[in-house]
């Protein structure tokens, strides 16, 4: 079973490869229950309200990126 640290590392790497903010990647994996195949499907949809709400709860930043696309807190 993966440790919290290994999960965080994998999610961080996954975010970097997809030009996505770590907060969004972490939220995607939480919604997908850490199933990478399901996470990939959510990421491809680019716009899950549940993911974006969770992501912005993790940070005080007003702008995050999802596949190099800017997502603003005020639009969520």
FENGI-V39278 format. One record per pair of residues at least 12 apart in sequence whose ideal C-beta (glycine too) atoms are under 6 Angstrom apart, sorted by the first residue. I is the first residue (numbers start at 1). J is the second residue. D is the distance in Angstrom with one decimal. If there is no record, write none. Layout:
# FENGI-V39278
i->I j->J d->D
i->I j->J d->D
This chain:
# FENGI-V39278
i->11 j->25 d->5.1
i->11 j->26 d->5.3
i->11 j->29 d->5.2
i->19 j->67 d->5.8
i->19 j->68 d->4.3
i->20 j->66 d->5.4
i->20 j->67 d->6.0
i->21 j->64 d->4.0
i->21 j->65 d->5.0
i->23 j->55 d->4.2
i->23 j->58 d->4.4
i->23 j->59 d->5.0
i->23 j->64 d->5.8
i->24 j->55 d->4.4
i->24 j->64 d->5.5
i->24 j->66 d->5.4
i->27 j->51 d->4.6
i->27 j->54 d->3.7
i->27 j->55 d->4.1
i->28 j->42 d->5.0
i->28 j->43 d->5.7
i->28 j->51 d->5.4
i->31 j->50 d->5.8
i->31 j->51 d->5.6
i->46 j->66 d->5.5
i->46 j->67 d->6.0
i->52 j->76 d->4.6
i->56 j->73 d->5.2
i->56 j->76 d->5.9
